[in-house]
Amino acid sequence: PDDMEMGDVDLLRFALAYPDDRVGAEKALKNAIKWRKTTGKSIVDAAKDAVAKATANGGWDNEVVRDAAPHADVINNFITPKAVITTSTEDGDLVYVIRASQIDDKELMNKASVEQVCD
């Protein structure tokens, strides 16, 4: 779409999700675009800015991304370094695994709403 920045990999995601259903793929793509322009706009904009900052020095600074996440001021108190494993795929893509067993989920949900955690 002309007014939405999406690369070939972004578009491929929809084609792979609906390999034999072009109408379904187009509908899912349009729904994603609508979300990115409305409900998810602040998240998309914050993520784009955080990735630019995280890669500014030629590497990856994950703290910039963590701090820019929605409701980070509450949630990052529970998603701590002991609760995550960061690795990469053979292709060099970042994989960030959150170990649920290392999170005090009851206390997290006392501090954050379901909506905050889902953002």
Secondary structure by P-SEA (a helix, b strand, c coil): cccccccaaaaaaaaaaccccaaaaaaaaaaaaaaaaccaaaaaaaaaaaaaaaaccccccaaaaaaacccccccccccccccccccccccbbbbbbbcccccaaaaaaaccccccccc
